[in-house]
Amino acid sequence: MELGNENLFANQYKALVQNAKVGIITNYTGVNKSFERTIDQLIEEGVNVKKLFAPEHGFYGVGKAGELVSNEVDRKTGIDIVSLYDQEKRLDPDLLENIDVLILEIQDVGVRFYTYISTMFRVMETAGHVGIPLIILDRPNPLGGLIVEGAGVQQDYYSFVGEYDLPIRHGMTIGELANLYKHERDLNLELHIVKMEGWRREWLFSDTGLDWIPPSPNIPDFTTSLIYPGAAFVEGTNLSEGRGTTKPFSWVGAPWINGEKWADALNEQDISGVIFRPALFKPALSKHQNKVVEGVQIHITDQKRFVPTEMGLHFINQTRELYPDHFDWIKTDNEFFIDLLWGTSKYRQELTRGRQVTEIIHEWKEYAAAFMRRRKPFLFY
């Protein structure tokens, strides 16, 4: 399999950057199979790299989730790095005065509320507005390209964790997403996608033969990325999602939970491809910091059958039923964060009123099926 960055120097793409002043939206995941940075390869080929732009967590990936990132300098080349995760979270057109071409390469995790694709969509809008071509170096979707699951986004709930109406697990590469976005939004943008060769839609990341480079501090391995589309629902509640531990998103709990009882209740739901084991942990930061937390560890038993968004719904529903006096939704900037993750307030309100999880899952499956049809014209693989 060849990554997009390994096809960048084919004649049709090399001509775009050869005599141009180039800006690159990337971070430390922008490497080939031999861990050579795309930035360095471009410079070795004589390309004039003028400026770097970094998404959430910063160019080196040390920023915490949601933490605003300052501008930096690349330690190796001395090139300025402009943060795209500041107060505005947009690429300021004024920063492109000395740029002829933009290149974007970031390893995504295949989940709608993971903010790298929100950054990409906003970069596309700016590039189209100022008339600068954008080249996207495609990379695998770690969650594969076949399974689509979860809720979409109602327009009133667009946010940086739901910049566009997509399912939670969309099953598309960043190049395919860019293709869909350009055409559905009718962007006046010169867009070039440098495709991969040999990637197959049925592949999870574990099938690619690539080494895992954590795309952010709390996605340390592939298993975490597979759990994340559902375990991240916990971020909208007063449960700990395991931030500040060695098992983020795999350990979930709260000081008021009985781990044995909770694990039994979750296992009784017979959720495909996963088993829950009682566990205790002590977060060094974030929710319930420095407190002993009791809960469960998520163990995936079948990666191909596991549907994380269904697991996440059961997580929340079982907690509400077992601990109604303790469970709570949390707010960010006066909005329920779960509404932004789910793209609507509907499901929070319906769960509170007692709607069955199975009914919501059925509704999400209908949305996913419609999205599969919607995305079909924009797929490359």
C-alpha positions in Angstrom: 0.0 0.0 0.0 1.2 3.5 -0.8 0.1 6.6 1.1 -0.8 9.8 -0.7 2.4 11.4 0.4 4.3 8.7 -1.5 2.5 9.6 -4.7 3.0 13.4 -4.3 6.0 13.5 -6.6 4.2 12.0 -9.6 4.5 14.4 -12.5 1.0 15.9 -12.4 1.3 16.8 -8.7 5.0 17.8 -8.7 4.2 20.5 -11.3 1.8 22.1 -8.9 4.4 22.7 -6.2 7.7 22.8 -8.1 8.0 26.6 -8.5 5.4 27.6 -5.9 5.5 29.1 -2.4 3.8 26.4 -0.3 1.9 26.3 3.0 1.3 23.0 4.7 -1.5 22.1 7.1 -0.1 19.2 9.0 1.3 17.8 12.3 3.7 15.1 13.3 1.5 12.4 11.7 2.4 13.7 8.2 5.0 11.0 7.5 5.5 8.1 5.1 5.9 4.4 6.0 9.6 5.0 6.8 8.6 7.9 9.2 10.1 10.5 6.9 8.3 13.8 7.2 6.5 15.1 4.1 7.8 18.5 5.0 11.4 17.3 4.7 10.8 15.4 1.5 9.3 18.5 -0.1 12.3 20.6 0.9 14.7 18.0 -0.4 12.9 18.1 -3.7 13.5 21.9 -3.8 10.0 23.0 -2.9 9.8 26.4 -1.2 7.9 25.6 2.0 7.0 29.0 3.4 4.7 28.3 6.4 3.2 25.5 8.4 -0.3 25.4 9.9 -1.3 23.1 12.8 -4.7 21.7 14.0 -5.9 20.9 17.5 -3.1 19.6 19.9 -0.5 21.6 17.9 2.2 20.5 15.5 3.9 18.3 18.0 0.7 16.9 19.5 1.3 18.0 23.1 -1.8 20.2 23.6 -4.6 18.8 25.7 -8.1 18.3 24.2 -9.8 21.6 23.7 -6.7 23.6 24.8 -6.0 26.6 22.6 -2.6 26.2 20.9 0.0 29.0 20.4 2.1 29.5 17.3 5.4 27.5 17.2 8.5 27.1 15.2 9.5 23.8 13.6 12.5 22.6 15.5 14.2 21.0 12.5 13.7 23.6 9.7 13.0 26.8 11.6 9.8 27.3 9.6 7.0 29.2 11.4 4.0 27.1 12.5 0.7 29.0 12.7 -1.9 27.5 15.0 -5.3 26.9 13.5 -6.7 26.0 16.9 -6.8 29.4 18.5 -9.9 31.5 19.4 -11.1 31.7 15.8 -10.2 28.2 14.7 -10.0 29.4 11.1 -7.3 30.0 8.5 -7.0 33.8 8.3 -6.8 34.8 4.5 -4.2 37.4 5.4 -1.8 34.6 6.3 -1.9 33.4 2.7 -0.6 36.6 1.1 2.8 34.9 0.4 1.4 31.4 -0.4 0.7 30.0 -3.9 -0.4 26.5 -3.0 -1.6 24.7 0.1 -1.0 21.1 1.0 -3.0 19.3 3.8 -1.9 16.0 5.4 -3.1 14.9 8.8 -3.9 11.4 10.0 -7.6 11.4 10.9 -9.4 8.8 13.1 -12.6 8.5 11.1 -15.0 10.1 13.5 -17.1 13.2 12.8 -16.4 15.0 16.1 -12.6 14.5 15.9 -11.7 18.1 15.0 -9.1 17.5 12.2 -11.8 17.3 9.6 -13.4 20.5 10.9 -10.1 22.2 10.3 -9.9 20.7 6.8 -13.4 22.0 5.9 -12.6 25.5 7.1 -9.3 25.5 5.2 -11.2 24.5 2.1 -13.5 27.4 2.5 -10.7 29.9 2.9 -8.6 28.5 0.1 -11.6 28.7 -2.2 -12.3 32.3 -1.2 -8.8 33.5 -1.9 -8.3 31.4 -5.0 -5.4 29.2 -3.8 -5.2 25.5 -4.9 -5.4 22.9 -2.2 -3.7 19.5 -2.4 -4.8 16.8 0.0 -2.5 13.9 0.7 -4.8 11.0 1.4 -4.3 8.6 4.3 -6.3 5.5 5.5 -9.4 5.8 7.7 -8.3 3.7 10.7 -11.9 2.5 11.2 -12.2 1.3 7.6 -14.5 2.4 4.8 -17.4 0.0 5.0 -19.1 0.6 8.4 -21.1 3.8 8.8 -22.9 4.5 12.2 -24.3 7.1 14.5 -26.3 10.3 14.3 -25.9 13.2 11.9 -25.9 17.0 12.7 -28.9 19.3 12.5 -28.0 22.7 11.2 -28.7 24.5 14.5 -26.1 22.3 16.2 -23.2 22.8 13.8 -20.0 23.3 15.9 -16.3 22.5 15.7 -17.2 18.9 16.8 -19.9 18.8 14.2 -18.9 21.2 11.4 -21.0 19.3 8.8 -23.8 16.8 8.6 -22.0 13.5 8.7 -22.6 10.3 10.7 -20.4 9.8 13.8 -18.4 7.1 12.0 -18.5 8.1 8.4 -16.2 5.5 6.7 -14.5 7.9 4.4 -10.9 9.0 4.0 -10.0 12.7 4.4 -9.7 13.0 0.6 -13.1 11.5 0.0 -14.6 13.8 2.7 -13.0 16.8 1.0 -14.5 15.7 -2.4 -17.9 15.3 -0.8 -17.7 18.7 0.9 -16.5 20.6 -2.1 -19.4 19.3 -4.3 -22.1 19.5 -1.7 -21.1 23.0 -0.6 -20.4 24.0 -4.3 -17.1 25.5 -3.3 -15.2 27.4 -5.9 -11.9 25.6 -5.0 -9.2 24.1 -7.1 -8.9 20.8 -5.2 -6.4 18.0 -5.9 -6.5 14.7 -4.0 -3.3 12.6 -4.1 -4.8 9.2 -3.7 -3.4 6.1 -2.0 -2.7 3.0 -3.9 -3.7 -0.4 -2.5 -5.9 0.6 0.4 -9.1 -1.4 0.7 -12.4 -0.2 2.2 -12.8 -3.3 4.4 -9.4 -2.7 6.1 -9.2 -1.5 9.6 -5.9 0.1 10.5 -4.6 -3.2 11.9 -4.9 -4.6 8.3 -2.8 -1.9 6.6 0.7 -3.0 7.9 1.4 0.6 9.0 2.7 1.5 12.4 0.4 3.5 14.6 1.4 7.1 15.4 -1.0 8.5 18.0 -2.9 11.2 16.2 -3.6 13.0 19.6 -2.6 12.4 23.2 -5.6 10.4 24.2 -5.7 8.0 21.2 -2.5 6.1 22.0 -3.3 3.0 20.0 -5.6 1.7 17.3 -7.9 -0.1 19.8 -8.6 3.2 21.5 -9.6 4.7 18.1 -12.0 1.9 17.6 -13.6 2.4 21.0 -13.6 6.2 20.7 -16.7 6.8 18.5 -18.9 5.5 21.4 -16.8 6.0 24.5 -16.5 9.7 23.6 -20.2 10.1 24.5 -19.1 9.9 28.1 -17.4 13.3 27.6 -20.9 14.8 27.6 -21.6 13.4 31.1 -20.1 13.5 34.6 -18.5 10.1 34.1 -14.7 10.0 33.6 -13.7 8.8 30.1 -10.3 7.8 31.5 -8.4 11.0 30.6 -5.4 11.3 32.8 -4.8 7.6 32.9 -3.0 5.1 30.7 -6.3 3.8 29.3 -8.2 6.9 28.0 -11.6 5.9 26.6 -11.0 2.3 27.6 -11.5 3.0 31.3 -14.8 4.6 32.2 -16.4 5.3 35.5 -17.1 7.6 38.5 -16.5 7.5 42.3 -20.2 6.6 42.9 -20.3 3.6 40.6 -20.2 -0.1 41.7 -18.0 -1.6 39.0 -19.2 -5.2 39.4 -22.9 -4.2 39.2 -22.3 -1.8 36.2 -20.2 -4.4 34.3 -22.9 -7.0 34.8 -25.6 -4.6 33.6 -23.6 -3.7 30.5 -22.8 -7.3 29.7 -26.4 -8.2 29.9 -27.1 -5.9 27.0 -25.2 -8.4 24.8 -23.5 -5.7 22.8 -21.7 -7.3 19.8 -17.9 -7.6 19.9 -17.3 -6.3 23.4 -17.0 -7.4 27.0 -16.9 -5.1 30.1 -14.7 -5.9 33.1 -14.9 -4.2 36.5 -12.0 -1.8 37.0 -10.6 0.9 39.3 -8.5 3.8 38.2 -7.3 7.2 39.4 -7.2 10.0 36.8 -4.3 12.4 37.2 -6.2 15.1 35.4 -9.7 16.0 34.0 -12.9 14.7 35.6 -12.6 13.2 39.1 -8.9 14.2 39.2 -6.9 12.3 41.9 -9.9 10.4 43.1 -10.3 6.6 43.0 -12.8 5.9 40.3 -14.7 2.7 40.0 -16.1 1.5 36.6 -15.3 -0.8 33.8 -12.6 -1.5 31.2 -13.8 -2.0 27.6 -12.4 -5.1 26.0 -13.1 -5.6 22.3 -13.5 -9.2 21.4 -14.4 -8.8 17.7 -13.1 -5.7 15.9 -15.3 -6.4 12.8 -18.6 -6.8 14.6 -18.1 -4.1 17.3 -20.4 -1.1 16.8 -19.0 1.6 19.2 -21.9 4.1 18.9 -24.4 1.4 20.1 -22.1 0.7 23.0 -21.9 4.4 23.9 -25.7 4.7 24.0 -26.0 1.6 26.3 -23.2 3.1 28.5 -25.2 6.2 29.1 -28.6 4.6 29.4 -27.5 2.0 31.9 -25.7 4.6 34.0 -28.9 6.7 34.1 -31.0 3.8 35.1 -28.6 2.5 37.8 -27.6 5.9 39.2 -30.4 8.4 38.6 -29.4 10.5 41.6 -25.7 10.8 40.5 -25.7 10.8 36.7 -25.7 14.2 35.0 -25.1 15.8 31.6 -22.5 18.5 31.5 -22.4 21.8 29.8 -19.7 23.6 27.8 -20.2 27.3 27.0 -23.8 27.0 28.3 -24.6 24.1 25.9 -25.0 20.5 26.7 -21.9 19.0 25.2 -23.6 15.7 24.3 -26.0 17.7 22.0 -22.9 18.9 20.1 -21.5 15.3 19.9 -24.8 13.9 18.8 -25.6 16.9 16.6 -29.0 17.5 18.2 -30.7 17.8 21.6 -33.3 15.3 20.5 -31.6 12.1 21.8 -30.7 13.6 25.2 -34.3 14.7 25.7 -35.7 11.4 24.5 -33.5 9.3 26.7 -34.5 11.4 29.6 -38.1 10.7 28.8 -37.4 7.0 28.7 -37.1 6.2 24.9 -35.6 2.8 24.3 -32.0 2.7 23.1 -33.0 0.1 20.5 -35.3 2.7 18.9 -32.6 5.3 18.7 -30.2 2.7 17.2 -32.8 1.9 14.6 -33.1 5.6 13.7 -29.3 5.9 13.5 -29.2 2.9 11.1 -31.7 4.5 8.8 -29.6 7.7 8.7 -26.4 5.7 8.1 -28.1 3.8 5.2 -29.1 7.2 3.6 -25.6 8.5 4.1 -24.1 5.5 2.4 -26.2 6.4 -0.7 -25.3 10.1 -0.4 -21.5 9.5 -0.1 -21.3 6.9 -3.0 -20.5 9.4 -5.8 -17.5 10.8 -3.9 -15.6 7.6 -3.0 -12.2 6.9 -4.5 -11.6 3.4 -3.3 
